[in-house]
């Protein structure tokens, strides 16, 4: 079976979605990251933290694919 992994970067979290070839969502992993408020009405993000959370969610989804493939 073939899979697609979609990476979604939101304002408050990173997400990886595992979809099979039939279009069924097999897994969603989401991880929030810090919001930095330097001034009223401002919000900033740490680019390294965003990268790290994307990598973490991707790694978890890949581990899910490996466990699915081992069972089949």
Secondary structure, DSSP 4 states (H G I P E B T S, - for coil): --EEEEEEE-SSEEEEEEEETTS-EEEEEEEE---B-SSTT--B--HHHHHHHHHHHHHHHHHHHHHHHHH-
